[in-house]
Amino acid sequence: MRHRKQFAAWLLAGALAAAGAGLGAPSAYAQEKKKDEKKTRSEPGTRTADTREVLSRILRNFTDGFEALSPSTLKEWIDTEKFYDYPRFEEGVTVLLRSAGEMRVFTREASVEVKGDRAVMIVDAEMTMASRKNPSQTEKRRQQITFDFQRTKDGWVITEINPRSFFLP
């Protein structure tokens, strides 16, 4: 009988601990993941795999801005001061997005090289656009594109895209 009571108390303690963890007490895994996310954004000695994940997310957000036909969303991921001749690029992208009725952008990372607070990502990109004036008219583009990134105090940003013509009318 004594063993049953001990076993029941042990089960109850385990259930309460599990319920407490589910009600807002962060697990050790969640705390460790949060530390890794902080490292990826700000610390210079981050792991390359984490940095690659962050760069991939930035690229996805950048291409999502194209699919949303939103030039202002693209600006969030580009360092406009370091990006050579950004006003001309922005103007061209705006013209392209205004003429598109619908757009899909697909990217596949070919390589990523991280050195300190700079990185270069080469992607195979494909874009399909439907014209706003004639939705049945579509255009497809395929090209290998190089994105240059730099880590700033606010995180990673795009500082250069080559060739830019892929994103211009």
Secondary structure as a PSIPRED ss2 file (coil, helix, strand):
# PSIPRED VFORMAT (PSIPRED V4.0)

   1 M C   1.000  0.000  0.000
   2 R H   0.000  1.000  0.000
   3 H H   0.000  1.000  0.000
   4 R H   0.000  1.000  0.000
   5 K H   0.000  1.000  0.000
   6 Q H   0.000  1.000  0.000
   7 F H   0.000  1.000  0.000
   8 A H   0.000  1.000  0.000
   9 A H   0.000  1.000  0.000
  10 W H   0.000  1.000  0.000
  11 L H   0.000  1.000  0.000
  12 L H   0.000  1.000  0.000
  13 A H   0.000  1.000  0.000
  14 G H   0.000  1.000  0.000
  15 A H   0.000  1.000  0.000
  16 L H   0.000  1.000  0.000
  17 A H   0.000  1.000  0.000
  18 A H   0.000  1.000  0.000
  19 A H   0.000  1.000  0.000
  20 G H   0.000  1.000  0.000
  21 A H   0.000  1.000  0.000
  22 G H   0.000  1.000  0.000
  23 L C   1.000  0.000  0.000
  24 G C   1.000  0.000  0.000
  25 A C   1.000  0.000  0.000
  26 P C   1.000  0.000  0.000
  27 S C   1.000  0.000  0.000
  28 A H   0.000  1.000  0.000
  29 Y H   0.000  1.000  0.000
  30 A H   0.000  1.000  0.000
  31 Q H   0.000  1.000  0.000
  32 E H   0.000  1.000  0.000
  33 K H   0.000  1.000  0.000
  34 K H   0.000  1.000  0.000
  35 K H   0.000  1.000  0.000
  36 D H   0.000  1.000  0.000
  37 E H   0.000  1.000  0.000
  38 K H   0.000  1.000  0.000
  39 K H   0.000  1.000  0.000
  40 T H   0.000  1.000  0.000
  41 R H   0.000  1.000  0.000
  42 S H   0.000  1.000  0.000
  43 E C   1.000  0.000  0.000
  44 P C   1.000  0.000  0.000
  45 G C   1.000  0.000  0.000
  46 T C   1.000  0.000  0.000
  47 R C   1.000  0.000  0.000
  48 T H   0.000  1.000  0.000
  49 A H   0.000  1.000  0.000
  50 D H   0.000  1.000  0.000
  51 T H   0.000  1.000  0.000
  52 R H   0.000  1.000  0.000
  53 E H   0.000  1.000  0.000
  54 V H   0.000  1.000  0.000
  55 L H   0.000  1.000  0.000
  56 S H   0.000  1.000  0.000
  57 R H   0.000  1.000  0.000
  58 I H   0.000  1.000  0.000
  59 L H   0.000  1.000  0.000
  60 R H   0.000  1.000  0.000
  61 N H   0.000  1.000  0.000
  62 F H   0.000  1.000  0.000
  63 T H   0.000  1.000  0.000
  64 D H   0.000  1.000  0.000
  65 G H   0.000  1.000  0.000
  66 F H   0.000  1.000  0.000
  67 E H   0.000  1.000  0.000
  68 A C   1.000  0.000  0.000
  69 L C   1.000  0.000  0.000
  70 S C   1.000  0.000  0.000
  71 P H   0.000  1.000  0.000
  72 S H   0.000  1.000  0.000
  73 T H   0.000  1.000  0.000
  74 L H   0.000  1.000  0.000
  75 K H   0.000  1.000  0.000
  76 E C   1.000  0.000  0.000
  77 W C   1.000  0.000  0.000
  78 I E   0.000  0.000  1.000
  79 D C   1.000  0.000  0.000
  80 T C   1.000  0.000  0.000
  81 E C   1.000  0.000  0.000
  82 K C   1.000  0.000  0.000
  83 F C   1.000  0.000  0.000
  84 Y C   1.000  0.000  0.000
  85 D C   1.000  0.000  0.000
  86 Y H   0.000  1.000  0.000
  87 P H   0.000  1.000  0.000
  88 R H   0.000  1.000  0.000
  89 F H   0.000  1.000  0.000
  90 E H   0.000  1.000  0.000
  91 E H   0.000  1.000  0.000
  92 G H   0.000  1.000  0.000
  93 V H   0.000  1.000  0.000
  94 T H   0.000  1.000  0.000
  95 V H   0.000  1.000  0.000
  96 L H   0.000  1.000  0.000
  97 L H   0.000  1.000  0.000
  98 R H   0.000  1.000  0.000
  99 S H   0.000  1.000  0.000
 100 A E   0.000  0.000  1.000
 101 G E   0.000  0.000  1.000
 102 E E   0.000  0.000  1.000
 103 M E   0.000  0.000  1.000
 104 R E   0.000  0.000  1.000
 105 V E   0.000  0.000  1.000
 106 F E   0.000  0.000  1.000
 107 T E   0.000  0.000  1.000
 108 R E   0.000  0.000  1.000
 109 E E   0.000  0.000  1.000
 110 A E   0.000  0.000  1.000
 111 S E   0.000  0.000  1.000
 112 V E   0.000  0.000  1.000
 113 E E   0.000  0.000  1.000
 114 V E   0.000  0.000  1.000
 115 K E   0.000  0.000  1.000
 116 G C   1.000  0.000  0.000
 117 D C   1.000  0.000  0.000
 118 R E   0.000  0.000  1.000
 119 A E   0.000  0.000  1.000
 120 V E   0.000  0.000  1.000
 121 M E   0.000  0.000  1.000
 122 I E   0.000  0.000  1.000
 123 V E   0.000  0.000  1.000
 124 D E   0.000  0.000  1.000
 125 A E   0.000  0.000  1.000
 126 E E   0.000  0.000  1.000
 127 M E   0.000  0.000  1.000
 128 T E   0.000  0.000  1.000
 129 M E   0.000  0.000  1.000
 130 A E   0.000  0.000  1.000
 131 S E   0.000  0.000  1.000
 132 R C   1.000  0.000  0.000
 133 K C   1.000  0.000  0.000
 134 N C   1.000  0.000  0.000
 135 P C   1.000  0.000  0.000
 136 S C   1.000  0.000  0.000
 137 Q C   1.000  0.000  0.000
 138 T E   0.000  0.000  1.000
 139 E E   0.000  0.000  1.000
 140 K E   0.000  0.000  1.000
 141 R E   0.000  0.000  1.000
 142 R E   0.000  0.000  1.000
 143 Q E   0.000  0.000  1.000
 144 Q E   0.000  0.000  1.000
 145 I E   0.000  0.000  1.000
 146 T E   0.000  0.000  1.000
 147 F E   0.000  0.000  1.000
 148 D E   0.000  0.000  1.000
 149 F E   0.000  0.000  1.000
 150 Q E   0.000  0.000  1.000
 151 R E   0.000  0.000  1.000
 152 T E   0.000  0.000  1.000
 153 K C   1.000  0.000  0.000
 154 D C   1.000  0.000  0.000
 155 G E   0.000  0.000  1.000
 156 W E   0.000  0.000  1.000
 157 V E   0.000  0.000  1.000
 158 I E   0.000  0.000  1.000
 159 T E   0.000  0.000  1.000
 160 E E   0.000  0.000  1.000
 161 I E   0.000  0.000  1.000
 162 N E   0.000  0.000  1.000
 163 P C   1.000  0.000  0.000
 164 R H   0.000  1.000  0.000
 165 S H   0.000  1.000  0.000
 166 F H   0.000  1.000  0.000
 167 F H   0.000  1.000  0.000
 168 L C   1.000  0.000  0.000
 169 P C   1.000  0.000  0.000
